[in-house]
Amino acid sequence: MKLAMIGTGYVGLTTGTCFAEVGHKVVCVDNNEEKVKALRQGKMPIYEPDLEEMIVSNVSAGRLEFTTDLAAAVRECEVIFIAVPTPPHDDGSVDLSYIEGVSREIADALTPELGYRVVVDKSTVPVSTGTKVYQVIERYSHQGVDVEVVSNPEFLREGSAVNDLMNPDRIVIGSDSQRAMDLMKRVYQPFNAPIVEVDLASAELIKHAANSFLALKISYINAVSAVCEKAGADVELVAKGIGMDKRISRHFLNAGLGYGGSCFPKDVKGFINVAEQLGSPMEILKEVERVNAAQLERFLGRIRKKLWVLRNKKIAVWGIAFKQNTDDVRESVAVKLIKRLCEEGAEVVAYDPKAAETGAQALAGYNVTICQDMYECVQDAEVLVVATEWKQFATANLLKVRERMRLPILFDGRNIIHGENAVHVGLEYHSIGRKTLYPQS
């Protein structure tokens, strides 16, 4: 099939590439000429495992191309995906101006001679957006065009997006038309996953509800971790016991500094706003946000308590990206932590395997030195904070860390380092929801 993907951000670029990988002809459209030129040359705007190799191979095979010509893509392709940004406003509502603008451009390009077209909302949008997209297209297109609108929310995890797309848990398709549903099922025929056929409004709600529930699980276990610290219990063991219940599962029950990234914070706020607009407030999600914000504050309080005064203290931070296997620093808790440390006068030295450049941009104006080596980062530091769960941090040479630090204090904000290994080399080990471990004198 011939598919158009409008928007080459994280979702559009990864989804379009994976569609090409399974045999479709995909045209990725972006209005940024420099970005399109770079993609044609094989230069990646983001880091995502396996994505670069997949783009290069599919461009070479002629199944994937990049262009700024939206109208040409609409003329050529029978299914047109919209994957443009939907940034949040301060009140949590979603800025749909990019969606509206693209919808008008699609309308301008459609003519009756093209035949049937399906426009697909791939961006995360509030309920009823699909209906509004259809109204915009109907209002601005030529009379007699044959077009329908579908919702097909994405469920990608940054750092494993290619695998999530190639091996999805489920594929949600929302449409009030069987004709459109049948066409979308052809798009996804190469994928081995159950297809959830729902109406347009239900599909739009599924994404917000799913991400909000996952955020709730994270905030729940973080609230439990605070209780564990007071009680002298181990949150990892508690989570294991909870997670063995099949009704709950162990997924997303990892205590840490809280959730971040481009999806969870925005989607939780968005769902709160949607619910309020519909007259059915989701007070539980407001508490999820409060717990998430409190987790970072509690962690900072423990560092303050240990060092007494943060001013002029050298603090090493491992991790800038919001999670491992990505260079994305949007709403990163690690970035928030670094900013707060700097605001209190600390000298912060940070390292991240992939987010050095994006981190430098996010931390511009703050007293932060970004290193190119994780062990150089801890040289003469009084505290090391692990803020992102990269595998190389979990398997670090802790003896080398201890030898370079001025004070032997480690705060593991992601519970990824084996505490007994830390104390064995002489490090004082602080974690989330577990007892502090001290080296034997």
N, C-alpha and C positions, 0 to 999 in steps of 0.2 A: 504494500500500500504506500501511497505518497502522503506524508505527514508534514505539517508545518509546526514548528515550535517557536512561538514569539516570546523572546526573552531568553538570554543566555546567561542568566544568573545561576545560582547553585542548582535549583530545581530544573530549569529549562535545559541547561547544558548537559547535566547528568542523564535526565530522562530522554532527551533527544538522542544522545549517544547510545544509550541502551536499546532504544527502539531500532536504531540502525544496526546494532550488533545482532539482533534477531532477524534481520532481513528486510526491514522496511527502508524506503528511501525517505530521508529526513532532511528538511531544509530548516536550519536554525536562523532566526531573524533577530537582529539587534540594531537599534538606531545609533549605536556607538561605532563609528567607522574604524577607529583605532583598535577597538576590541575585536571587531570582525577581522581586520587585517592580521592581528596577532594570532587569532585562532586558525586562520588559513595557513599561517606559518608554523603551526604546531606549538605556539606559546600559550601556556595555561594561565588563566586569570585567578584560579583557585588551586589549592592542593586537595586532592582526594585520591586515596589509594586506587590504582589500576585505571583511573580515568584517562590519563594522558596517553597511555599505550592504546587504549580502546579508540580514542578519537583519531589518532594517527592512522591506525589500521583501517578504520571505516572511511576516512577521507580518501585514503589510497584506493580503497575498493569502490569508491564512487557512490557509496550509500549515504554519506553525510557531507553536507555543504553548509557554508555560512554566508549570509548576505544581509544587506541593509534594505533590500527591496521587499517590503511587506506585501505590496500589491501583487507582485509576481508570484510570491509564495502562495497567496490565497488563490490565485488563478490555477496554480499547478497542483495543489494538494486538496484532497477530499476531506481531511480532518485537520482542523486548525486548533492547536493548543495555545492557551494564554497562560504564560508563566512569568508575568512581570511582577515587580515588587508591590507589596501591600503594607507599607510602613504604618506603625500605629501613631495616632494623635496622643496628646498628653492625657486625655480622658479615657484612653483605652480603645476608642473607636478606631476603625481602620480607614486609612486614606485610600480611596478607591479611584483616585483620579487617573492612575496609570491604566487600570482596567477599563475605565470609561473611554480614555483616549484611544487605546488599542481597538476597542469595540467600534468606535467611529471609523478608524482606518480600515478595519475589516469591512464595514458597511460600504464604504466608498469603493472598495475593490470588487465587491460582489456584483454580479450581473446575472440575469436570468439564463443567459447562454451557458454559464458555467455548470449548471446542474446542481444537484443536491450537495450541500455542505453542512458539516457538523462543527460547531465551535465549542471547545471544551475549556471550562474553567479548571486549570491545574493549580493556580495560586490558592493559598488559604484565604478564604473570604467568608464574611458573615452570611448567615442564612438570608435568602431572597436575592442575593447578588446575581445568580443565574437568570432570574426573571428580569432583572434590570438590564443585564447585558442583552437579552433578547429584545427588550423594548428599545434600547439604543440602536441596535442593528436594524430593527424594523423601521425605526423613525428615519434613519439616515441612508438606508440602502435604496437601490432602484426598485421600482415596483415589479413584483412578480418573482423576486428571488426565492429560492427554496432552501431555507436554513433552519436549523434547530440548535438549541444550546443544551449542553450536558455538563454535569459536575463530576469530576474525576479526581478527588483529593489525593495528594501524595503523602506517603508515610516513610520518608527517608530519614535515616540517622546520619548526620555528618560523620565522616570517618568510616562508614560502611555503606554508603549510599549505592554504590554499584552493586554490591551483593544484595542489598534490600530490593533493588529494582529487578535484578535478574532472578531472585528467589523470594518473591513477596509472600507474606502471610495470607493476604487477601487483596483483591482488587475491587474497589468500590466504584460503582458506576451509578450516577443518579440521573434519571431522565423520566419524563412523563410521556415519552414516545417510544413505542416498540421498534420503530424503524431506526431511530438513533441508537437505541440500545443494541440492536443487532449489528450495526456498523462498528460500534465500540468493541463488541465482543470479537469481531474480526481483528481489530487492532491488537487485542491481547491474546489472540489464539496461540501464539508461540510460547506463552508463559504458562508454566505449570502451577496454577494457583486457583483457589475458588473465587468465583466472581460473585460479589454481593450486589444484586440488582435492587435498587431502591428508587424512590422518587427524588426529584431535584433537591427539595428542602432537606430531606433526611441525609443525603450525601454531604451537604454543606455542614450540617450539624455534627456528623460523625467525626470529622477531623478536629474541630474545636473540642468536642467532648472527650475524644481519645487522648489528646495531648494534655488536657486539663486533668484527666484522671491520673496520667503518669506523673504529672507534677505533684498531684496530691499524694501519691505513694512516696515520692522523694521527701516531701515536707513531713509526712507522717513518720518515716523512719528517722529523720533528723530531730523531730520532737522527741521520739523515743530515745535517741542518743543522749539528749540532755538529761533525761531521767536516769539512764544507765550510768552517766558520770557521777550523779549524786548518790546512786545506790551502790556503786562499786561493781556494777555488772559489765558485761561485754556485749556491745551492740551487734557485733558480728555473729555471735552465738545466738542472740535473740532473733536476729534477722534470719538466720539459718533455720531456727525452729519454726518461725512464722512461715517462711517461704516454702517449707516442705508440705504445707497444706495446699493441695491442688487448686483450691478455690482462690488462693492468693498468689502463689508462685514467688520465686526468689527475685524475679526481674524487677529492677528499679527500687530495690530495698537496700541500697548502698548508702550508708551514712557518709556525709561529707560536708563541703562548704555550701552546698545548695545548687540548685539548677540555674542554668544560664543559656546563652546561645540565642539564635535568631528565631526560634520557634516557641519554646515553652513560655518565656515571659510575655511575649506578644500574644500568644494564643489564649493564655489564661486571662489576660486583661481584655482581650477581644471577646471571650465568652462571657465574662462578667458584664461587659457593656451590652452585648446582644441580649442577655437575659434581662437586664434592667430595661432596655428599650421595649422588650416584649411584656414587661410588667411582672416578671417572675424572677426576682433577684436571687443570685447564687452566693449567698453569704459564706458558704463553706469555702469558696474559692478565694474570697478576700482573706480568710484565715490562712489559706495555703500561701498566699503572697506574704503575709505577715511573718509566718514561720520561716519562710525562705530568707527574708531580709534579716531576721533575728539570728539566723545561724552564723552569718558572717560576723555580725556584731559580737556574738558570744565568743567566737574564735579569736577575734582581735583582742577582746578583753583578757583572754588567757595569755596571749603574747605580752600584753601590757603588764599583767600581773607578774610574769616571769622576769621581764627586763626592767620593771618599775617605770622608767622613762624611755620613750622611743627616740627622742631627739638625739641625733648624732650616732645612733646605733646602726651598724652595718648589717642589713638583713638580706640574705640571699633568697630568691624565690625561683623555684623550678616550676615552670609552666606559665604561659600567657594566654594561650588559646583556651576557649571555654571547655574543650574536651580534647581527648587524644585523637590522633590521626586526622587533624584538620589544622588549617591556619586561620580559622575564623575566630575573631575576638569580639564579635558582637555580643553585648550583654554578658561578657565573660566575668565570672566571679573572681578569677585570678586578677584581671585588670582592675576591678573594683577594690580588691584587697591591696594591690600595689599603690593605687591612688591614695587610699586611706593611710597607708604607712608613710607615704611621702608627705601628706598633709600634716602629719604629726612630727615631721622633721627627721624621719629615718633616711638613711642612705641606702637605697634599694639597688641591688644588682640582680638582674633576671636572665633566665635562659629558657628558650623553647626550641624544640627541634625543627619546627616549621613556621612558627608565628613570629619570628624576629622582626620581619618587615612590617607586617600588619600590626604587631604589638607596638613598634616604634611610633607608628602613626597614631594609634589609640592613646599612647602615653606622652605625646608631644606636650612639652611645657612642664612636665614633672621631672623631679630629680632621680632619674632612673638610668642606669647603665645596662645595656643589653649585651650579654656576652655571646660568643660563638662556641663556647665549650662549657659543659655542665660542671666540670671540676674547677675550672677557672672562676666560675661564678661564686663558689663558696669560699674562695681564698680570703682569710681573715674575717669571715662573717661571724657575727655573734649568735645568729639564729639562721637556720635553714628552714624554709617553708615549702612543702610540696603542695602546689595549688592545682595541678592538672595531672590526670592519671595516665601519663605516658608510660609505656612498658619499660623504657630504658631507665626511668626513675625507680621503678619497682625492683629492677635488677642491678642497681648502681653498686659500685665498689665502695661500701660504707667506710672501710678502713681509710681509703684515699680521701674520702670526705672529712673524716675526723682529723686526719693529719693536717688538713688545710684550714680548718676552722679555728677561729680565735677562742670561741666558747663551744662546748660540745652539746648544743641544744637543737633538736630536730622537732619541728611541728609538721606532722603528716596530715594535711587537710583532706586527703582522699583515702586514707587507710589502705595504702597499697604496699607499704614497706613492712617487712617482717620485724616486729618490735624486738624480738629476742636477738635477731642479728644485729640490730642497732646498738643495743646495750652491750652486746658481746665485744664490740670494738670501742666502747667507751662513750657512746652517745646517749644523752638523756632523751627519751622518746615520748612525745606527746601526740595523741591521735584524737579521733572523734568517737565519743561514746565508749571509751575503754580506759582502763587505769593507766596512769603515767608510769613508765618503766624507767628505773634509774640503774646506772652501771654499778656493779659491786665494787665497793671501795677496797 
